[in-house]
Amino acid sequence: MAGKKKFNITGLCIPQKHYMADISPKIDQIITQYIENEEYFTINRARQYGKTTILELLYQRQEFIIEIKIWRGEKYEEEGYEQLAGYLDARGVHRGYLLSFCDNKKSPREDRVLVTVHTRVNDISTDIVKKPELLDFIAYQAGRHNEDRETVALGTADCTARSLKQEPKRPVVNAECCYEGMLYQCSPALQRWIFWHSVLTGSAGWTYGANGMFTANHEKQLFGIPHYGLCWGEQTWQEAVHFEGSKHVGCCRKYLNQYEWWKLKPLTDVVEEPENTELYEETVAAEIGGHLIMAYMQKDVIKLRKAGLPWLIQFKNLRAGTKYQIKAYNPIRDYETKLGEAVVDDDGRLATPTLPVFQDWLVVLEQI
């Protein structure tokens, strides 16, 4: 005899065992309006709102049962298989999947994934864990929706410097900074600035984000106001995929791939700056093996230049007599132009030819 139904407050709801509201019209609507039109939907709710149950109901015709666990040893994994088998029996399904996340470096599993921790603003991963030695790489967040490049520069410089000092040495990633379009700010120019600042000052990578994409706003159904009472803007994901900044940093990444970028080492005191240059206005530079130098000059330096001065980079403290081919990459229009050749003078100085447009540029010196 079947047991008496009860209210379920954890895990999957099963109609034969649990009291359930009839949401079949909503399921039909999701299938016809989204899935059959090759679109997707989001369920943004806290615990016990029926997210798992809704997903299970959507696949009644072709069910995929997945149990998710954190790896805590073989005994715990065996319990996961038993739990999965119970779901399969309840649904009359013959195939299921156990998805196990491993977060322990001492785990005997060979298929272990890389581990880090997401942080708050201006924290680095090792600040917020009790056992930082378990982290494979260090992540930091140096801003969120700030258009003020000066503030972002200070956070980026501090987080990068502290991350690179951690022992043992590990890759550093600028994991979240100023999603493009948040509060209708964080422009394409800022996205380019963060990308090159991160890469040329010692970070192994940077993650791009777009407002409208991470909230999955849809042109027919906006995300709305979440529980904390404000939203970051109402751009849809259809708009976000066309943001200019994403195109720019994608092209920058493609350009960078022609070099052994993972060998980049930051350089300091190799560019002559105008007086009173702020941190956020400084040209950042790095080298690969002593034979190639990259320097990114962003356009706000123009504020400090007097009318009539050429738009160029003046290098200093280079090895006298070294001959370089000079190239400039336009990160907005995605093209490279060759500016000629030059030899470092006896004082260790080399000036590039005048750059063709008053904008930000990546200048590359290749030794010949």
Secondary structure, DSSP 8 states (H G I E B T S, - for coil): -----B---SS---TTTB-----HHHHHHHHHHTGGGT--------TTSSHHHHHHHHTSSS--EEEEEE---HHHHHHHHHHHHHHHHHHT-S-EEEEEE---TT---TT---------BT-BGGGS-S-GGG-SSEEEE--SS---HHHHHHHHHHHHHHHHHSSS---EEEEE---BTGGG-S-HHHHHHHHHHHHHTT-SEE---BTTTTTT-BTTB-----TTS--S----HHHHTT-HHHHHHHHHHHHHTTS-GGG-EEE-S-B---TT--GGGS-EEEEETTTEEEEEE-GGGGGGS-TT-----EE-S--TT-EEEEEEEETTTTEEEEEEEEE--TTS-EE----SSSS-EEEEEEE-
